[in-house]
């Protein structure tokens, strides 16, 4: 899929080297097609790495995507250069009068805080409220999924006894829903989090359907009845080495961290990690784009609150 980005976005050059079709704005202007407009609220600290992960994950359909990275004005990023944010990100206040076909809200390393303690919580709530009338479908990832379930449905989260960290097996529960079309009965996915949303509250909510679950990692994939909200409790977009970098970072900080489960061959953290989840991750992102964005959005966006 051609992904339209700004010409100098560093992630674009990296993806081109991986033979992923990245189209700059000038070339896109010469094509008689309306690309799908996708916004990404990137809350992860290492934003450039997340840009690469998400653009790679979105690159597996024949549709053209016009990607806008959205920044929050209520939070000052400390791990990404201000020059990068100023050049490649747009503040939410500057895009709030637009309509988007799809929106992605990423995870964030703040899950041990109460939602209201997060410095950008009010602005994120504003974005999630805005998405109800200005976005066809929103995909929430990890902490972003917990935040979405709390904001939209009042579902709380709780701390885990230890960090859920590694590659876990999940069971597919409802094959008829298009979001999981093409999934195997059992599939792996990465997790890296200290909290989880209340399981019983999710199961008891008539507006939500659980599509995949894990005996060890808990509920993984949830969809709202109308498909306007999708909640993914893990990180399907993670690259091969992302968990390894998190593991090494925590060890260097002296934090109590075990090697990621089911990640290294024979659990030997001196060996190259196995990449086992990308096929299902690609299907997940492609199905979301196809069935819940492309097949649903009108050629001209129509406000849903009228």
N, C-alpha and C positions, 0 to 999 in steps of 0.2 A: 504494500500500500504506500503511495506517496504521502509523506508527512510534510506539511508546509510549516516551516519555521523561519525565524529571522536568519538572514544570511550568515552572520558570524557566530551563531550559537555553538559553543564548543562541542556540545553533545552531538550536533549534526555531523561534524567531521568524523567523530568516532564511529557513529552509526554508518556513515558512508563506507568506512573501511571494513565494516562487517557486511557490506553488500546490501544494506537496507536503503531503499529509495527515499531520500530526503530531498524535498523540493523547496527552493527558496522562493521568496515572495515575488520576485520578478518573473520567474518562469510560471508560477501559478496564475499570474494575471493574464497570461496568454492562453489559458485553457477555458473553454466554454463549459464550465461545470460549477455547480455550487458545492464547495467542500463542506463537510460536516464541521461545525465549530465546536471544539472541545476545550473546556477550561480545566486547568489543573491548579488546585490550591495545594501548593507544596509546603507542608509543615515539617518535613524532615530536616535535620540539621545540616547534613551534607547534600545540599540541594542539587549540585551538578551530577552527583552519582545517581540521585533519584530521577533526575531528568532523563538520563540515559536509560535507566531501568524501565521507566514508564513508556518512553518513546519506542523502545525495542518491543515491549509487550503489545503496543498498539499497532505494530507494523505488519500484522498478518491478515489483513483483509484487502480486497482490491479497491476500497473506497479511499477517497482523498480526505485527509483530516487537516484542518487549520487549527493549530494548537496555540493557546494563550496561557502562559504561566501567570498566576494571580498571587500577588503578595498582600500581606496584612499590614496595615498602617499602625496597628496597636502593638506590634511586636518588632523588636530589633534583632535581626539575625546576627549571630556571632561567629558562625562557622563558614559563612559564604561572603565573599568580597562584596562590598556595597556597590562597586562599579558593575559587577555582574547583575545584581538585582536591579539596579537602575536601568541597565541596558535591555535586559531580557524579560523583566517582569512588569506587569501593570497592576497598580493598586486597585483594590476592589472598588473603591469609590469612583474610579475612572471607567469601569466597565459595567457598573450596576444598572445602567440604562439600556444595556444590550440583552439579547436573548442568545442562549447557547443550546446546542443540540444535546451535548453531554457535559457532565462535570465530574471530576475526580477529586475527592478529598483524601489526602494521604494520612498515614499514621504520623505520630509525633512522640518524642521521648518524654511525655509528661503524664503517663498513665497512673503514676503513683500519687498525683495530685487529685483532689476533688475537681470536678469540671469547672466549678465557679472560681477556683483558685488560679486557673490558667490565665495568664495576662491578656490573651487575645480571645477569651471565651465569648464576650459580648459581640465582638465583630464576627466571629465564626457563626454564632447563632443568627446574626443578621444575614450572613451568606446562605445558611441553610433555609431560612425563611424565604429569602429571595429565590432560591432554587425551585420552590414549589410553583412559582408563577413564570419563571424565566428559563427553566431548563427542562428538557424532555425527560432525561433520566440521570440520576446521580449515583456514582459508584463510590462507596465509602470503604476505606482500607484500614484495618487494624484499629488503632486508637480512633481514627476517623469514623470507623464503624460503631465503636462504643459511644462516641460523641453523638452520632446521628440517631442511634437507638434511644439515647437518653433525651435528646432534644425533641425528637418527633413523637416518641412513644412513652417517655418517662421511665425507661428501663435503666436501672442503676447498674453499676459495676462493683466488683469487690476485688481485694488483693488476693493473689495466689500465695501459697506457702513458699514457693520458689519460682524463679523465672521460667516460663514456658518457652523453651529455646531449642530449636532443632527442626528436623523434618518429620512430620507425623502423617500416618495413614488415615484417610477419611473414607467414610461410606456414603455412597450416593443414595439419597432417600426418595427422590421423585424424578424419574427419568423423563416425564412428560413435559416438564417446564423447559422452554427453549433455552434458557440461560445455561443449562447443563447438557444440552444436546451434544452428543459425541463423547461424553465422559465415560470412563470405565467404571465398573462397580466399586472399585477401590482405587484411590489415587493419593499421591503424596503432595504435601504443600508445606512451606516454611512458616514457622511461628517465632516471634521474638517479642514477648510482652510479660508484664508483671501482674496484669489484671484480666478479668473477663466479665462480660455482661451477664446479668442474672439469667440463668438457663430457664428456670420455670416461668419467669415473666415473658420470655420470648415465646415459649411453647404455648402459653395461655392466651397470647394476643391474637385475636381472630384476623387481624390485618396482615399478619406476618406468616410466611411459610419457610420452614427450615428445609434446605435442599441438600445439605451435606453435614455430617457429624463425625466426630472422632472419639473413640473410647478414651484416649489419653489426652487429647487437646480440647475436647468439648465441641460446641457448635462452631461450624466453620463458615457456612454460607446461608444467608437469609435474604429473602426478597419480599418486598411489599406486594400486596395483591395486585396493584395496578402496574407494577414494574417500574414505577417512578423512582424508587429507592432500592438500591442493592447494597448489602452489608457483607463484607468479607473480613473475617476475623484475623486472617493472617497476612502474609506478604507474598502473594503469588508472583509479583514483579521482581523479586530479589534475583540478583545475579549469582553466579556460582560462588563467588568469594565474599558476598556480603555478610553472611553469618560468621565467617572466619574473621573478618575485620572487626566485627562487634565483639567477638570472643577475645581477640588479642587486645582490643581497647580496654575491655573490662579487667583483663588480667593485669595490664600495665597500671591500671588505677588501683589495684589491690582489692577489687570487689569480689565477693563470693560468687564465682561463676564456674559451672561445669561445661565441658565441651558440648557443642550442639549434638543432640541425639540423632542417630541415624544419618549422619552427615559425612563423616570420614570413613574410608574403607577400613573395616575391622575396628572402628572407633579409635583409630590411630591418628591423633591430631598433627602428626608430622607429615602426613600424606595429603595429596591433592584431594579436595572435597569432590564428592560425586554430585553431578547435576542430574536430578531425577524428576524434577517437577515442571520443567519448562513446557512440555507438550500440553499438559492440562491448563497451565497458566495461559498459554496462547489461545486455547479453545475458549477459556473463560472470557478473556478480553474481546476476542473476535465475536463471540455470541452476544455479549453486551452491546457492542457497537452495531451489530447487524440487526438483532431482534428488538432491542429496547431503545436504540437511538435512530438508526437509518430507517427501519421499517415503520417507525412510529412518528417521527418528526415530520411536519409538513414542509413543503418547499419554502414557503414563507411562514416563519414562526408565528403562531397564534397564541395570544395570552390565554392562559387556562383559568384565570380568575374572573373572566367576563361571561 
